[in-house]
């Protein structure tokens, strides 16, 4: 997929694909960002000093929400045009270009790595290499976070079908993704399901996290794993 073609209209295309939910795209990002920050704060005492990598950062929308919390946040993407837009949006963040499936960082550069809705664009014959690179740039006992669309949710499938840049998407179930992550040398793999209710209510968000997060029907899921 040539994401340079979609960089300028990325936000519009995503908003159009989820228009039936009558919520801004930022709402869906905020839920995932909230989950990520909560996990990081629970896992690391030196939260403000963490070196964190956003793999597939795109135009920097997620980083815009994270930058106030993670001073050492770094982004990487295969799309040069997307990176140009990300630099304008978040000038204080370092952005890097990835080519040939390789991440431009030395081994053990980061305490945590996350990829939000990226894996479904990676061809199956590149899954092993993709996870190997994520592992390589993590420190030992570093954390990997994978956020993906849940193919068991019908509204998710509708949104992906309607999204202009998801024509190559191959949705993995959380069980498939977790198995592949374990096979790639990660341990302590846990899964949370997100976005059951398309409402902004803080009460519903807390209820969702406390009661529903292990039920595999949320619109998206989050996998957390430790580099062994």
N, C-alpha and C positions, 0 to 999 in steps of 0.2 A: 504494500500500500504506500503510495506516494503522499505523505502527509503534508508536504509543502503545498499541495493543491488545496488543502482544506484549512490552512493556518488562519487566513484572514477571516473566514466565516465559521470558525470552530464553535464559538459560543452560540451563534445563531442556529447552527445545525443540531447541536445538542438540545437546545431549547425546543426546537421544532419536534424532535424525536420523542420528547416527554411532555408535549403540550397537553395531552389528555389528563395529566396529573394536576394541571393548573398551579404549578409551583415553579419558582425560578430554579435554574440549574444550581445556583449557589446553595440551595437547601440541601441537595444531595451531597455536595462537597462537604458542607458543614458537618453532616452526620459522620462521614468517614474521617474527617480531620479530628472531630471530637473523640472518636474511637481510638485513633492512632495516638493522640496526645495522652489520653488516659492510660493506655498500655505502656507508653514510654515512661510516664511519671511513676507508674507502679513498679516498673522493672529496673529503673536506674536512679540511684541516689543523686548523681551529678547531672541531673536533667538538663540544666542550662548549658552544660559543656559538651553535650553530645554532638558528634559528627554524624550527620544524617544525609543520606543520598535519596533523591527523588528520581527514580528510573522511569523514563517516559514522561518527563515533566510537561511536555507540550508547550502551550503558551503561558504557563506559569500561574494558572488559576488556583491550584491547590497551594502552591508556595505563597501566594498572596495571603492566604489565611494562616499559614504556618510561620511566616518569617518573624513575627513578633515573639514567638515562643522558642524558636530554634535558631540561635544566632549563627550556628555553623552549618546551616542548610545549604546543600549543593544540588543542582539539577543537571540531568543529562538526557539527550534526546537524539533521534536520528534525523529529525527535520530541522534544517538550518533556518527556514523561515519562522518556524514556531519558536526557536530559540531567540531569534531577533526580537520577536514580540514579547517573549518572557523577560528579556533584559530591559526592555522599556518599562514593563509593568513592575519589575522587581530589581532595580539597579544595584541593590546591595547584595544580591545573591550571585554566586559564581555559577555560570552555565557552560556546559561542555558538549561537544558534538561526539556522538558515537558512530562508528562505522564498522562494517563487517562483523556485527554482533559482539564487538569487544568494547569494554568500558575503559575509558582513558584514565585509569587510576591504578596505582600500585597496590599490591596485595595488602589487605588489612587496613584500608584507608578509613573505614567507617564503623561506627558502633551500631548503627541501624540503617537498613535499606528498605525502602518501600516502593511498590509498583501498583498504581491505581488504574485498574481497567486497561492494562497493557498486555497481559499474557494472551488474551483471546486474539490478538493480532499476530502472535508469533506462530509460524508454521510448525506443525508437530515434529518435523525432523530437526527443528532447532531448539526444542524444549530443553534437552539435556545441556546444550551449550549455554542457553539463557540462564538456567539455574546455576550452572557452574560458575558463570561470571558473577552472579549475585553473591554466591558463596565466597569467591576469591577476594572480593573487595571488602568483605566483612572481617572484623577481628574475631578471634575465637570467643565463643559465647555471645557474639553479636546477634542481633535480632533481625529477622526477615519478616516483612509484612506484605502480603499479597491481597489486594482487593479486586474482586471480580464480580461480573454479572452472574446471577444464579439462573441457570437454564430451567430450573423447576418452577420458576415464577412466570406465569403467562404474560403479565404486563411487561416484564423485563424483555421477553422475547419480542413483544410488539415494539418496544422502544428500539431494540437493536435492529429489527427489520426496517424501521423507518429512518434510521440514522444514515446519513449520506456516506460517512467514512467507515461504516461497519459492514460493508459488503463482503469483506474477507473474514469476518468474525467467526471463530470456532469456539463456542462456549463450552467450558469445562465445568463439570459438577465439582462441588467442593471435595467430594471423595476422590475423584480422579486427581485433582490438583494436590491434595494432601498426600496421596500415595506417591506421586511423582516427586514431591518435595522430600519425602522420607528416603526415597531411592537415591536422591542426590546428596545424601549425607547430612541432612538436617534432623534434629530431634525436637522433642517437646512440642509437637505440632498441635495447635488448638484451632478451633473454628468457631466463629461467631457469625450469626446471620443478622443483617441490618435492613432497615427500611421496610418494615411491615406495613406501616401506616403513612399515607401521604399527607400528613398534617404537621404543622410546626409546633403543636402543643408540647411544652416542656414536660408535662405530666405523662403524656403518651410516650415521649422519648425515653423517660426513665423507666416506665412500665415495660416498654419494648426491650430495653437493655437487661432488665431484671428477670423478666418472665419468658420472653420469646426468643432470646438470642441463640438458643441451641436447637430451635425448630427450623428445619431446612427449607423454609418457604419464603424467607425474606427476599426482597428484590436483588440484594447483593450479599456477598459473604466476605468475611475477613479471615485470612489464615495468618497465624503467627507461628514462627519456628525459630529454633536456636541453632546457630552454626556450631557443630560439634568439633 
